[in-house]
């Protein structure tokens, strides 16, 4: 699913001139290893092309780690004020709205970080099983609901991407499991039941298609 999302976001980033895009904040970035090894399509589709352009990108996450430039809570006004000092022009808010306790408060923080004329790129699941990181607030919105979280912005571009079903995902997005291994794991609910439950919630998506949303917003 996320490789489609990364490709679409990368294509939209390529359409925006450097002066309107950089410096760019990557909010909820995770680590360099995650972006380049665990889910390498994130770096391939988004950050490698940005590096080639030579623009400044700041990676921001709740926890410190390799490849994270600024660590802190985006719901903390003090941390947001420090990020404001970076004078970013735009922000990536990719696949994090479903993982926060107060998405409206997060959106307000993002709006504090992006000046008028700047861009906000937002993505997340539209149809997807529960995935806690550390929570899943079950935000599975329409494009209109995503836009409504960011008042005083105009909708520049949007899409709903169909990523197919579980069998069609890339191996890394299936945790490296083959279909036979997946079915075998479903038949063992008493072995590590909490982990089994994580696998079981994905079972409908052996047939049902995953969908993700992505939007580009511009501050008025």
Short mmCIF file of the C-alpha atoms (twelve columns), coordinates in Angstrom:
data_MODEL
# 
_entry.id   MODEL 
# 
loop_
_atom_site.group_PDB 
_atom_site.id 
_atom_site.type_symbol 
_atom_site.label_atom_id 
_atom_site.label_alt_id 
_atom_site.label_comp_id 
_atom_site.label_asym_id 
_atom_site.label_seq_id 
_atom_site.Cartn_x 
_atom_site.Cartn_y 
_atom_site.Cartn_z 
_atom_site.pdbx_PDB_model_num 
ATOM 1   C CA . UNK A 1   0.000   0.000   0.000  1 
ATOM 2   C CA . UNK A 2   2.579   2.557   1.099  1 
ATOM 3   C CA . UNK A 3   4.717   2.234   -1.999 1 
ATOM 4   C CA . UNK A 4   1.791   3.582   -4.033 1 
ATOM 5   C CA . UNK A 5   1.341   6.372   -1.515 1 
ATOM 6   C CA . UNK A 6   5.066   7.223   -1.600 1 
ATOM 7   C CA . UNK A 7   5.091   7.317   -5.388 1 
ATOM 8   C CA . UNK A 8   2.051   9.613   -5.558 1 
ATOM 9   C CA . UNK A 9   3.438   11.966  -2.902 1 
ATOM 10  C CA . UNK A 10  6.802   12.010  -4.680 1 
ATOM 11  C CA . UNK A 11  5.154   12.973  -7.956 1 
ATOM 12  C CA . UNK A 12  3.298   15.855  -6.291 1 
ATOM 13  C CA . UNK A 13  6.467   17.089  -4.579 1 
ATOM 14  C CA . UNK A 14  8.196   17.155  -7.957 1 
ATOM 15  C CA . UNK A 15  5.566   19.595  -9.250 1 
ATOM 16  C CA . UNK A 16  6.348   22.273  -6.645 1 
ATOM 17  C CA . UNK A 17  9.231   24.738  -7.155 1 
ATOM 18  C CA . UNK A 18  12.071  24.629  -4.634 1 
ATOM 19  C CA . UNK A 19  11.330  28.113  -3.315 1 
ATOM 20  C CA . UNK A 20  7.789   27.074  -2.388 1 
ATOM 21  C CA . UNK A 21  8.751   23.686  -0.925 1 
ATOM 22  C CA . UNK A 22  11.936  24.010  1.132  1 
ATOM 23  C CA . UNK A 23  12.732  23.846  3.974  1 
ATOM 24  C CA . UNK A 24  10.457  20.835  4.391  1 
ATOM 25  C CA . UNK A 25  9.405   19.203  7.677  1 
ATOM 26  C CA . UNK A 26  8.885   15.429  7.639  1 
ATOM 27  C CA . UNK A 27  6.589   14.965  10.649 1 
ATOM 28  C CA . UNK A 28  6.370   11.467  12.139 1 
ATOM 29  C CA . UNK A 29  9.402   10.493  10.081 1 
ATOM 30  C CA . UNK A 30  10.584  7.412   12.002 1 
ATOM 31  C CA . UNK A 31  14.238  6.426   11.681 1 
ATOM 32  C CA . UNK A 32  16.626  6.339   8.738  1 
ATOM 33  C CA . UNK A 33  16.589  2.525   8.884  1 
ATOM 34  C CA . UNK A 34  12.802  2.467   8.667  1 
ATOM 35  C CA . UNK A 35  12.749  4.839   5.681  1 
ATOM 36  C CA . UNK A 36  15.563  3.133   3.774  1 
ATOM 37  C CA . UNK A 37  15.561  -0.552  4.823  1 
ATOM 38  C CA . UNK A 38  12.259  -1.555  6.452  1 
ATOM 39  C CA . UNK A 39  10.177  0.393   3.934  1 
ATOM 40  C CA . UNK A 40  12.747  1.420   1.290  1 
ATOM 41  C CA . UNK A 41  10.088  2.690   -1.107 1 
ATOM 42  C CA . UNK A 42  9.637   5.697   1.219  1 
ATOM 43  C CA . UNK A 43  13.175  6.858   0.536  1 
ATOM 44  C CA . UNK A 44  13.064  5.826   -3.120 1 
ATOM 45  C CA . UNK A 45  9.796   7.601   -3.879 1 
ATOM 46  C CA . UNK A 46  10.087  10.668  -1.668 1 
ATOM 47  C CA . UNK A 47  13.426  11.490  -0.098 1 
ATOM 48  C CA . UNK A 48  15.977  10.412  -2.706 1 
ATOM 49  C CA . UNK A 49  14.449  12.804  -5.276 1 
ATOM 50  C CA . UNK A 50  14.367  15.575  -2.648 1 
ATOM 51  C CA . UNK A 51  18.047  15.031  -1.839 1 
ATOM 52  C CA . UNK A 52  18.835  15.272  -5.541 1 
ATOM 53  C CA . UNK A 53  17.201  18.711  -5.555 1 
ATOM 54  C CA . UNK A 54  19.450  19.823  -2.691 1 
ATOM 55  C CA . UNK A 55  16.651  21.224  -0.528 1 
ATOM 56  C CA . UNK A 56  16.645  21.138  3.278  1 
ATOM 57  C CA . UNK A 57  14.501  18.401  4.847  1 
ATOM 58  C CA . UNK A 58  14.117  18.135  8.637  1 
ATOM 59  C CA . UNK A 59  13.005  14.707  9.945  1 
ATOM 60  C CA . UNK A 60  10.852  14.976  13.082 1 
ATOM 61  C CA . UNK A 61  9.573   12.176  15.316 1 
ATOM 62  C CA . UNK A 62  8.320   11.597  18.856 1 
ATOM 63  C CA . UNK A 63  11.378  9.483   19.705 1 
ATOM 64  C CA . UNK A 64  15.055  10.197  19.079 1 
ATOM 65  C CA . UNK A 65  16.923  7.877   16.732 1 
ATOM 66  C CA . UNK A 66  19.253  7.646   13.760 1 
ATOM 67  C CA . UNK A 67  18.113  9.914   10.960 1 
ATOM 68  C CA . UNK A 68  15.793  11.959  13.192 1 
ATOM 69  C CA . UNK A 69  16.785  15.628  13.365 1 
ATOM 70  C CA . UNK A 70  14.301  16.802  15.993 1 
ATOM 71  C CA . UNK A 71  12.545  14.603  18.575 1 
ATOM 72  C CA . UNK A 72  9.529   15.735  20.558 1 
ATOM 73  C CA . UNK A 73  5.759   15.816  20.942 1 
ATOM 74  C CA . UNK A 74  3.911   17.704  18.235 1 
ATOM 75  C CA . UNK A 75  1.144   18.366  20.752 1 
ATOM 76  C CA . UNK A 76  3.634   20.182  23.026 1 
ATOM 77  C CA . UNK A 77  3.434   23.942  22.325 1 
ATOM 78  C CA . UNK A 78  7.033   24.385  23.445 1 
ATOM 79  C CA . UNK A 79  8.333   21.827  20.964 1 
ATOM 80  C CA . UNK A 80  6.189   23.276  18.187 1 
ATOM 81  C CA . UNK A 81  7.596   26.723  18.979 1 
ATOM 82  C CA . UNK A 82  11.127  25.360  18.584 1 
ATOM 83  C CA . UNK A 83  10.202  23.861  15.224 1 
ATOM 84  C CA . UNK A 84  8.787   27.216  14.156 1 
ATOM 85  C CA . UNK A 85  12.307  28.559  14.469 1 
ATOM 86  C CA . UNK A 86  13.309  26.372  11.516 1 
ATOM 87  C CA . UNK A 87  11.091  28.520  9.279  1 
ATOM 88  C CA . UNK A 88  9.826   25.579  7.237  1 
ATOM 89  C CA . UNK A 89  7.935   26.229  4.048  1 
ATOM 90  C CA . UNK A 90  5.991   22.954  3.870  1 
ATOM 91  C CA . UNK A 91  5.319   19.760  5.814  1 
ATOM 92  C CA . UNK A 92  4.744   16.053  5.267  1 
ATOM 93  C CA . UNK A 93  2.102   14.489  7.535  1 
ATOM 94  C CA . UNK A 94  2.186   10.941  6.205  1 
ATOM 95  C CA . UNK A 95  0.369   8.045   7.877  1 
ATOM 96  C CA . UNK A 96  0.283   9.568   11.360 1 
ATOM 97  C CA . UNK A 97  -3.213  11.037  11.840 1 
ATOM 98  C CA . UNK A 98  -4.546  7.554   12.710 1 
ATOM 99  C CA . UNK A 99  -1.883  7.144   15.409 1 
ATOM 100 C CA . UNK A 100 -2.544  10.210  17.600 1 
ATOM 101 C CA . UNK A 101 -4.998  10.748  20.450 1 
ATOM 102 C CA . UNK A 102 -6.087  14.196  19.209 1 
ATOM 103 C CA . UNK A 103 -5.801  14.580  15.434 1 
ATOM 104 C CA . UNK A 104 -7.440  18.035  15.454 1 
ATOM 105 C CA . UNK A 105 -4.761  19.286  17.860 1 
ATOM 106 C CA . UNK A 106 -2.060  17.775  15.661 1 
ATOM 107 C CA . UNK A 107 -3.514  19.523  12.618 1 
ATOM 108 C CA . UNK A 108 -3.446  22.836  14.504 1 
ATOM 109 C CA . UNK A 109 0.229   22.286  15.288 1 
ATOM 110 C CA . UNK A 110 0.965   21.618  11.623 1 
ATOM 111 C CA . UNK A 111 -0.801  24.835  10.634 1 
ATOM 112 C CA . UNK A 112 1.438   26.719  13.073 1 
ATOM 113 C CA . UNK A 113 4.493   25.327  11.274 1 
ATOM 114 C CA . UNK A 114 3.512   26.099  7.670  1 
ATOM 115 C CA . UNK A 115 3.250   29.739  6.576  1 
ATOM 116 C CA . UNK A 116 0.700   31.181  4.135  1 
ATOM 117 C CA . UNK A 117 1.466   29.904  0.655  1 
ATOM 118 C CA . UNK A 118 3.179   26.798  2.047  1 
ATOM 119 C CA . UNK A 119 2.161   23.213  1.351  1 
ATOM 120 C CA . UNK A 120 0.928   20.372  3.569  1 
ATOM 121 C CA . UNK A 121 1.002   16.778  2.299  1 
ATOM 122 C CA . UNK A 122 -1.278  14.415  4.210  1 
ATOM 123 C CA . UNK A 123 -1.858  10.685  3.794  1 
ATOM 124 C CA . UNK A 124 -3.224  7.691   5.658  1 
ATOM 125 C CA . UNK A 125 -5.466  4.637   5.419  1 
ATOM 126 C CA . UNK A 126 -8.935  4.889   3.926  1 
ATOM 127 C CA . UNK A 127 -9.674  1.164   4.262  1 
ATOM 128 C CA . UNK A 128 -7.202  -0.796  6.369  1 
ATOM 129 C CA . UNK A 129 -7.172  -3.167  9.372  1 
ATOM 130 C CA . UNK A 130 -6.363  -1.923  12.865 1 
ATOM 131 C CA . UNK A 131 -2.621  -1.261  13.242 1 
ATOM 132 C CA . UNK A 132 -1.452  0.190   16.560 1 
ATOM 133 C CA . UNK A 133 1.650   2.376   16.578 1 
ATOM 134 C CA . UNK A 134 1.159   2.670   19.543 1 
ATOM 135 C CA . UNK A 135 -2.556  3.402   19.050 1 
ATOM 136 C CA . UNK A 136 -4.972  3.332   16.144 1 
ATOM 137 C CA . UNK A 137 -7.824  5.830   16.516 1 
ATOM 138 C CA . UNK A 138 -9.591  4.277   13.488 1 
ATOM 139 C CA . UNK A 139 -9.470  7.482   11.461 1 
ATOM 140 C CA . UNK A 140 -10.452 6.250   7.984  1 
ATOM 141 C CA . UNK A 141 -11.652 9.482   6.421  1 
ATOM 142 C CA . UNK A 142 -12.959 10.812  3.161  1 
ATOM 143 C CA . UNK A 143 -10.936 13.473  1.381  1 
ATOM 144 C CA . UNK A 144 -13.435 16.056  2.646  1 
ATOM 145 C CA . UNK A 145 -12.849 15.079  6.284  1 
ATOM 146 C CA . UNK A 146 -9.100  15.322  5.875  1 
ATOM 147 C CA . UNK A 147 -9.405  18.771  4.326  1 
ATOM 148 C CA . UNK A 148 -11.747 19.892  7.108  1 
ATOM 149 C CA . UNK A 149 -9.015  19.221  9.694  1 
ATOM 150 C CA . UNK A 150 -6.913  21.969  8.118  1 
ATOM 151 C CA . UNK A 151 -9.009  25.133  7.907  1 
ATOM 152 C CA . UNK A 152 -7.777  28.053  5.846  1 
ATOM 153 C CA . UNK A 153 -6.213  25.755  3.255  1 
ATOM 154 C CA . UNK A 154 -7.102  25.038  -0.339 1 
ATOM 155 C CA . UNK A 155 -7.183  21.536  -1.769 1 
ATOM 156 C CA . UNK A 156 -4.526  21.356  -4.499 1 
ATOM 157 C CA . UNK A 157 -4.631  17.620  -5.281 1 
ATOM 158 C CA . UNK A 158 -6.144  14.463  -3.820 1 
ATOM 159 C CA . UNK A 159 -6.524  10.766  -4.507 1 
ATOM 160 C CA . UNK A 160 -7.831  7.495   -3.133 1 
ATOM 161 C CA . UNK A 161 -5.333  4.759   -4.033 1 
ATOM 162 C CA . UNK A 162 -6.389  1.127   -4.399 1 
ATOM 163 C CA . UNK A 163 -3.537  -1.086  -3.178 1 
ATOM 164 C CA . UNK A 164 -5.239  -4.393  -3.899 1 
ATOM 165 C CA . UNK A 165 -5.623  -7.183  -1.355 1 
ATOM 166 C CA . UNK A 166 -3.094  -8.793  1.007  1 
ATOM 167 C CA . UNK A 167 -1.961  -11.302 -1.602 1 
ATOM 168 C CA . UNK A 168 -1.013  -8.469  -3.951 1 
ATOM 169 C CA . UNK A 169 1.083   -6.514  -1.478 1 
ATOM 170 C CA . UNK A 170 4.844   -6.410  -1.674 1 
ATOM 171 C CA . UNK A 171 6.630   -8.995  0.491  1 
ATOM 172 C CA . UNK A 172 7.916   -6.340  2.930  1 
ATOM 173 C CA . UNK A 173 4.370   -5.042  3.446  1 
ATOM 174 C CA . UNK A 174 3.220   -8.579  4.336  1 
ATOM 175 C CA . UNK A 175 5.964   -8.922  6.942  1 
ATOM 176 C CA . UNK A 176 7.701   -11.393 4.629  1 
ATOM 177 C CA . UNK A 177 4.926   -13.983 5.058  1 
ATOM 178 C CA . UNK A 178 3.755   -16.154 2.191  1 
ATOM 179 C CA . UNK A 179 0.061   -17.037 1.851  1 
ATOM 180 C CA . UNK A 180 0.679   -20.573 3.164  1 
ATOM 181 C CA . UNK A 181 2.505   -19.226 6.237  1 
ATOM 182 C CA . UNK A 182 -0.276  -16.722 6.829  1 
ATOM 183 C CA . UNK A 183 -2.997  -19.386 6.712  1 
ATOM 184 C CA . UNK A 184 -0.944  -21.670 8.947  1 
ATOM 185 C CA . UNK A 185 -0.584  -18.886 11.511 1 
ATOM 186 C CA . UNK A 186 -4.347  -18.294 11.477 1 
ATOM 187 C CA . UNK A 187 -4.820  -21.947 12.464 1 
ATOM 188 C CA . UNK A 188 -2.808  -21.464 15.693 1 
ATOM 189 C CA . UNK A 189 -4.806  -19.014 17.841 1 
ATOM 190 C CA . UNK A 190 -3.449  -20.409 21.113 1 
ATOM 191 C CA . UNK A 191 0.196   -19.726 20.223 1 
ATOM 192 C CA . UNK A 192 1.032   -16.154 21.265 1 
ATOM 193 C CA . UNK A 193 -2.651  -15.120 21.105 1 
ATOM 194 C CA . UNK A 194 -1.963  -11.391 21.110 1 
ATOM 195 C CA . UNK A 195 0.258   -11.728 18.062 1 
ATOM 196 C CA . UNK A 196 -2.292  -14.057 16.464 1 
ATOM 197 C CA . UNK A 197 -4.958  -11.384 16.897 1 
ATOM 198 C CA . UNK A 198 -2.795  -8.896  14.985 1 
ATOM 199 C CA . UNK A 199 -2.641  -11.389 12.118 1 
ATOM 200 C CA . UNK A 200 -6.340  -12.285 12.319 1 
ATOM 201 C CA . UNK A 201 -7.586  -8.708  11.854 1 
ATOM 202 C CA . UNK A 202 -5.916  -8.720  8.436  1 
ATOM 203 C CA . UNK A 203 -7.755  -11.862 7.305  1 
ATOM 204 C CA . UNK A 204 -10.650 -10.056 5.502  1 
ATOM 205 C CA . UNK A 205 -8.014  -8.308  3.390  1 
ATOM 206 C CA . UNK A 206 -6.985  -11.556 1.777  1 
ATOM 207 C CA . UNK A 207 -9.925  -10.645 -0.487 1 
ATOM 208 C CA . UNK A 208 -10.936 -7.113  0.445  1 
ATOM 209 C CA . UNK A 209 -8.904  -4.284  -1.090 1 
ATOM 210 C CA . UNK A 210 -6.826  -1.839  0.921  1 
ATOM 211 C CA . UNK A 211 -7.276  1.865   0.169  1 
ATOM 212 C CA . UNK A 212 -5.228  4.882   1.177  1 
ATOM 213 C CA . UNK A 213 -5.911  8.597   0.834  1 
ATOM 214 C CA . UNK A 214 -3.425  11.334  -0.012 1 
ATOM 215 C CA . UNK A 215 -3.958  15.070  -0.318 1 
ATOM 216 C CA . UNK A 216 -1.946  18.192  -1.026 1 
ATOM 217 C CA . UNK A 217 -3.099  21.350  0.735  1 
ATOM 218 C CA . UNK A 218 -1.884  24.928  0.411  1 
ATOM 219 C CA . UNK A 219 -2.161  27.524  3.154  1 
ATOM 220 C CA . UNK A 220 -4.235  30.477  2.012  1 
# 
